[in-house]
Amino acid sequence: MTSKLTYMGAIGLTALSSVAAAPAFAAGTTAGTTITNTATVDYQVGGVAQGQQSASNNFTVDRKINLLVEEVADLTTTVVPGQANAVTTFQLTNMSNETLDFALVATQITGGTASHGGTDSFNANNVRIYRDNISSGTIGSWDAGDTLITGYIDELVVDTAIRLFVVADIPAGLANNAVAGVTLRATAREGGGIGTQGATITETTGANTAGKDTVFADITPGVAGGAAAPGAHSDNDDYTVQTATLAVTKTSRIISDPVNATSNPKLIPGAVIEYCIAVANTGSAAATSVVITDPVPGQLTFNAGSILLGGTVTSGTCDFNGATGGSYAAPNVSGTIASIAAGTASTLVFRATVN
């Protein structure tokens, strides 16, 4: 039972009429229903009608335990390091023919391949489960109005699907493309007691009895997230870190000196040096509000008005083509680059004179 959610388009009028005429439900007749069938016999003796004879038979419909847990949308949840309340989304459907409770547990995959590729490499923090509250908030998306689940879903009626959210906090300091896999597992429990988790369900062994027997109908139980267990099912989802990965390089070049001017200048007192601080983003998300600070050594004097921000880099070499900006508060040169997109680099350039 690893099928994903699919969308059913508009049904034609002919098909719709057919469905209306012969409705079908996944769960079928309710468990415990008594079905009675009576046969009658009419006859004559010597042409005279005699009293009708009849015989009845009845049986009790047995209980079929079946459920499905499935990840919604079949997509990884993209997160950033340090993010709170990262959400993965699942759906639980009671396909049994009786109202039941369902024990829920969210666990983390340890190592191995996550559901959307990549190797599980970290654990999320503060993992909890919420039920979508369809009477308030945003239906289908986690919000403050959803209900925190403490152990189980109470009295889920036949042929009903509910949206569930596994919500967790992402640790800081994670590398780009780090993956954390999570498993949501539901186990059918006895229903009938509102506000109390029902008892464990056991399957009826041996021959059919006159009462309500129990059959586990989940053919491939517990496919995801651990060993198979009748009356239980689970599915996996995962968090994938998409973040900026910054590499900083600093280079310098001689602009001039007081003896040679700009013709083969040397690093003598009075020489003007131009520094370039290049920040390259090799990650998969933009780095924003990038603050660069560089203290000018005491042997140099900062050249006022020389700061350029947001220049480009070609083949690892600064292009010295930024825009005037930044600030100087002795001894620090500083500037903020609003954003460095994934796969690009940006620069801060300034000049100083050798004392």
N, C-alpha and C positions, 0 to 999 in steps of 0.2 A: 504494500500500500504506500507507494512513494509518488503517486500522481500529484501534479501541481494544479493550482487553480486555473481554470480556463474560462473564457467568456463565451456565453451562448448568445448569439445574435437574435434578431427578430424572427419569430416563427410565423410562417405563412398561415393564411386563414384556414386552409384545408387541414394542415397539421394541427393547428390550434383546436379545431373542432374535434379532431380525433382524440387529442389529449383530454379535452373536456368530457368526452363521452366515456373514456375509460381511464380514469386517473390511476396513477401508480405511485407508490411511495417506497422509499428505500427500506424502511423498517418493516413494513407489512403489518399484519394484524397484531394488536396489542397482546403482549404476554399475559397469560391468565384468563383470557377470554374463553368461555365455554361455547363450543360450536355443537349444535344439536341438529340431527337430521332424523325425520320420521317418515317411514314408509307405510303406506296403507294398502290393504287388499280388500276388494269388493268381489262378492261371488253370489251365485244363485244355486238353489236346490229345488229341482222340479219346477223351474221357472219362477220360483219365488225368491226375491232378494233376501239375503240373510244379513246379519249384522256385520258391519265392517270390522276387519281386524287390522291392527297396527303394531308396529314395533319401532322403537326409537334407539338411537345411538348418540352418545355425546362424548366429546373429548376436550381436554384443556390445551390451549395453544401454549407451546413451550417458549422459553425465553432465548432469544438470539442476542448475544453480546457482540457488538461490532462498533468500532469507532475509527476516526481518522484524524490524525494531526498532520497538518501540512503548512509548510512555509508559504507565505503570501508573496507573490511577485517574482520569486526565484532570483533575487538580486542580493548581493552583499550590501551591508550597511556601511557606508563610507564615514569614517570618523577622523578626528584629529587628536593628537596627544593632549591629555588633560581634559577632554570633553566630558561633561556630565550629562546623564540621562540619554545615552545613546540607545536607540530603539531597533529591535528586530521584531518582525510581525509574523504571527501564526494564526491558523484557524483550526478550531476543534469542532468536529461534527459528531453528534450522537446518532449513529446509524442502527442502533439497537431497537428492539420493539418494546421498550419500556423506559420510563423516565429513570435516570440514574444520576448518582454523584460521580465526579471524576477527580481523583487525586492528581495534582500537578507537581512537577518538579523540573526546575531548570538547572542543568549542569553544564560544565565547560569541558570541551574536548581537550585532551592532553596529548599533544603531538599528533602526528598523522596529517592526512590531507583534509582540509576544510571543505565545506559543501560547494564552494565556488572556486576551488583551486587554491593553490598556495598551501604552505605548511603552517599548521597552528603553532604560533610562537609566543603568545602571551595570554595571560588570564585577565579578564575584566574584573572590576571591583563592584561591590554592592549590587549584585544581581538580584532582581526581583521580577515578579509577574503581575501584570495588570489585566483586567477584563475591560473591554471597551464598553463605556456607558452610553447606550444609544439614546438616552433621554436627555443628555446634556453634553456640552462641549462639541468637538469635531468628531463626527462619526467616521470610523475607519482609521483615525490617527490618534496617537497617544497624546493626552492632555491632562491637566490637573483634575478634571472631573471624572477620570476613569478610576475603577475600583481596584485597590491593592488586594491581591489574592494571597491568603495565608493558608495554603495547603490544598484547597480543593474547590471545584465548581459544584455548587449546590443545586440539585434537582434540575438537571438539563433535560428538557423534554425531547420526545422522539422527533427525528428528522429536523433537528435544530442545529445550526452552525453559529458559533460565536467567535469573535475576533479577540485574540490574546496578544499581549505585548510583553516581550522580555526586555527589560530596561536595565542598563548597567552604566557604570562610570569607567572611562578609559584612563589608564595610568598616563602620567606625563613621561616625556623623554623617550618615546617609542620611535623606532626607525620607520621610514617610509615603506609601505607595503607589508608591515607586520600584520598578522592575522590572529584573531581569537574566535574559535568556533564555539557555538552554544547549541545545546540540545534541549528541546521542550518535550517532555514525556507525560502522557496522560494514562491513568489506569482506572478502569471502570470499577465503581464501588456500588453497593446496594443503595437504592434511592428510598424515598418514602418518609424520611425523617427530616423535615425542614429545619435548617440551622445546625444540623449535626452530620458529620461525615459518616456515610454508611459503611457497613462491614465489608470485609473482603469477599469477593464473589468466587465461588468454586463451581467447576463444571460437574454436571451430573454424569456419573460413570455407569456402565452397564446398560441394561435394556431400558426402554422408555417406560416411565411410570404413569400412573393415572393423574398425578399432580402436575404442577408446573416445573418442568425440567429446565436446565440451563445448558446452552451450547455456545462455546466460543467460536464465533464465525469469522474472526480475523485470520485470514489464511496465512499471511506472512506477518505475524505480530511483532511489534517492536523493532522494525527493520533498522531504523536509525538510532544510534545512541546507546548501544549496549546489547546484551544478550536478549534473545526473544523471550517474551513473556505473554502467555495468553491473556486476552482482555486488556492489553495495553498497546499503545502505539506512540511513536515519536518521530520527529523530523529535526533536521539540523539547519542552522543559519549561521552567519558569521559577521564579524566586524573586520573591516580592512582599513588600515591606517593610510590616509593620503595626506602627506605633509610636505613642507618645504625642507630641503636639505641644503644648507648653505656652506660654501667653501670660500674662504677669504684669502686673497693674495695682496701683497703690497710691493710695489716697485717704485723706482725713482729714476730720474734722468736729469742731466746737467743742462740748464738753459743757457747760462752765460757766466763769465767771471770778469773781474775788473781789469784784467790784463789782456786777455784774448777776445773779450766780448763773446760773440756766438761762434767764433771760428775755433773749433777744437778746444772748448773750454775745459778747465781743470777744477778739481775740488779744493780750491784755495779760499782763505777768508774773503768774504765778499761775493763768493759764487752763489748763484740762484739755483736752488734745487726744486724740482717739481715732483711731488709724490702722487701716486695713484693707488687708491684702495679699491680693489675690485671684489664684488660679492657675486658669486655664481650660485644659482639655484638649480641643483640637479635632482630635486624631488619631483613630485607630481601635483603639488598645489602651490599657489602663489604665497610668497612671504610678504606680509604687509607691515607697514609702520617700521621699516628697517632703520634703526638708529645707529649711525656710525660715529664713533668718538676716537680721536687720535691725539694724544698729548705731544706737543712739540718739544723736542729736547732743548735743554738749556743752552746748548752750543749754537742753536739756530734762532732766528727771529722771523716770526710769521709775517708774510707779506699780505697786508690788508687787501680785501676785495678779490683775493685770488681763488676762492673756493668755487668749484663747479660741481654740480650734482646731476646724477641721472645719465651719465655718459654710457656709451656702449663699449664692448670688448670684441675685438676681432682676432681669432686664432690665439687667444690668450693674451693679447696685447691691448692696452688701453688706447682708446681712440681720442681721448682728451676733447670730447665734444659735448660735454654737459652744459647745463644752464646755470647761471649765477644763482647762488643760494647758500644755505648753511650759515654758520655763525662761529665766532671765535671768542672764547672767554678764557684768558690765559690760565693754564697753558694749553687748553683743549680746543682743537678744531672739531666741529661736529656738524652733522647734517642728517636729515631724515628723508629716506626714499619711500614714497607712498606704497609702492608695490613692485616686487620683482617676480615676474611670472615664471612658472616652471620651465626649465630649459633655457633660461636667459640669464644675463648678468647685467649689473649696473655698477656705477662707480662714483666715488668722491675723490676729487682732485684738488690739491692746493699747493702753493709755493712758499718756500722759506729761504732765508739768506744765511749763509755760514758766517758766524760771528768772527 
